[in-house]
Every structure is written in structure tokens, then in C-alpha cells.
Amino acid sequence: MTATDNTRPADSEARAPRPSRLHRLMRYLPLIAPVLLWAVPCWVLLYTGQHWPVPVTAAGTALFVLGLIGMPLAMTRGHGRRQRDRAAIIGDTLLGTSWILFTWSALLGVLLRLALTVAGVGGSEDRARIVTWVVLGVSAVLLAWGYVEARRVPRVRRLDVWLPRLGAGLDGTRVVLITDTHYGPLDRARWSARVCETVNSLEADLVCHAGDIADGTAERRRAQALPLGTVRATRARVYVTGNHEYYSEAQGWVDLMGELGWEPLRNRHLLLERDGDTLVVAGVDDVTAESSGLAGHRAHLDGALNGADPDLPVLLLAHQPKFVDRAAAAGIDLQLSGHTHGGQIWPFHHLVRIDQPALAGLSRHGTRTLLYTSRGTGFWGPPFRVFAPSEITLLVLRSPHPPTSP
């Protein structure tokens, strides 16, 4: 047989498209972002007509420079090979602080100054100083409130989910979803125990953990994760991996969850049966699993559904909402996901939406598939949640079919 591909490697390489300007810019984002996060508020608060005394300007500038230098150093030391928890706490806190200062300096530095100018309030120096104090005040309030929001036990969010193919025998099935607990440098063992107590109070038939258990290995975060072994469900407790497991020896987390009595749904399913009706509960590894290099780890929906009756309704656990394209193509009834944190610190949700099809809540995809995206139970990195509250979710599955007569 004669080969039909006459393209020479040299020609292929010559015609390879060059990276776009956006892709080239993204390479430098880790260098550009810290500078912007600290330089913008420094400029707005100190150098836009305030005419502060020299010692005030010098001290303020020194603080911003220390933040610019200290944040990446602390994060590298905290999240790099050494993984020093104290350094991680400092770096993460500085990251959250700089993001809030940057956001409100940019917004109020323009909008408030414009409003004051239109209203004819004071001279230019007075307006500049008002902007500075308002930005500092708003940022301080949001940092304090955001810290409390991040550290509290999440409120329970309850909703009914109607599944047309769900049999009447499974009507009222109670599914509790927790996700993105992110046990990490801040010891949250007591918080974890209180979360599990709240879950148990909901008397669930099925409890799901949709991944991103922790930042760190199972051995390192074991004490914080152990309360998960106390979670109760009348039918099953199931778990799938998130992308953060693949930064921290994912197989160790799979093994620990199995040890704690949870069913790791690694591209497999189980059946939940009641009163003659059946629900397929399936799970897949995170979409980043295959690139992790761990043998056998990948997101494989066909494997998860292998052997399942195609006429039965399917509840699928997949950590990232963007897996819903594959779920909809396969006719999945309901996908449960996390990953987004609802943006965690406003207005970061705008960046999340670039990567994910949903931010939070219930959404429809295709003709059959529903996606529920949790805002997450814990927090990642910066210990703040601003306009993105955490949640423990109680989903009550509803059937449109009347119960059969005895």
C-alpha cells in the first residue's frame, strides 16, 4: 500500500502557527500579576494627588514593596518542594489581601473620584485622600468579613432536583454534596468535625465528596481528614478525585478515603436501589488525572458506565463543571461538581467563567443533563471568601412519576 501522506517534517514545522500574542502574554502572567496587584493600590492610595507627608508616603511605599517581594517568596517556600505551612499561610494571606486592595483601588479610584468630582466635593487633594481612606476602610471590612466567612461551617443549601427518568421508588432520595474541603496549612481539624456533624444532621441516603480534599499529601493532612470517617449515609458515601489530589500523591488520598469507609468512584459506578427502582451513581477521575503520569488515572466516562443499563437514570460525580460536555453527550441525568468555589473572592468569578461553563447552582446542558455546581465547602489558598459563601448542599431528588399501587 502506498503512503498518501507526503508532508515532510520540515514543511510541517515551517507551517506551524506561531503562538498568539495572548498566549505569549500568558507566559509572563506569573511575573506581571504580582506587580499589578501591589503597584496599582500603591499608586492609587499614595501617588494620585494626596500629597501625604514624606514619612507617610515612604512608609506606605515600603509596605507595598515588602508585599511585592514577600508574597511570591512566601508562596514559593510554602507551596514548592519544601511546603512550609507557615510560609504558605503568609503567602496566601498576602495574595488575598493584595487582590482585595487591587480590586477596590481600581474600582473606587475611578468611580468614587468621578462621583466626588461631579458632586463638587472639596479640591483634588481632598478627593484623593477621601478615596484612599474609603479604599482602606472597605478593604479592611471585606478582609475581616471574608476571613470569618471562610472559616465558618458552611450553611446548608437545600433544593429539589427533578429528574424525568427517576423512578417513583427513589422520589425523595436525599443526596448531600460536599467538595473542595482543601485541608491545608491552616489546621482545620475542628472545622472538619463540625462540617461532618452538619452533614450527619441531614440524614442523607447518599453523601458525595466531589474532590479537592486537601492541599498536601494524605499523610500530611490525615488529622484534618479523619472526621470524614464519621460521616453517615443510609446507602453510600462516594468520592472522586479533584485536580488538587494530583498535586499531592492522589493515590494516597484514594487509599485513605477507602480506609475511612468511602467508595472511591474511579471510573466506575454503583447502584442505589429502593422500592424496585434503581439509580446509577457513577464517578470519574478529574480531567487533569491523565497528565499527572499516575498509571490508570484518567477521566473515563465509558469505563464509569460500563455494564450499567442505559435505560436507568445516572447521577455522575465529576470534579470540574466543564466535564458536562461529555456528560451531556452521554445522556447523563445529573452531574455534581465543585472546583469553582463560586469565585471565592469577588470579582475573581469573571476569570473562572472563562474556564468553566457554570459558576454555581443548577444549570441545564443539552436536552437532558442537569449540572449542579457547588461553591465548595472550604477554601483554597487565601483564607477569605467575599461574596461567594461556602456551602453544604442537600439535593432532594424528585420523580415526576406517580407511585405504583401495591
Disulfide bonds with the S-S distance in Angstrom:
none
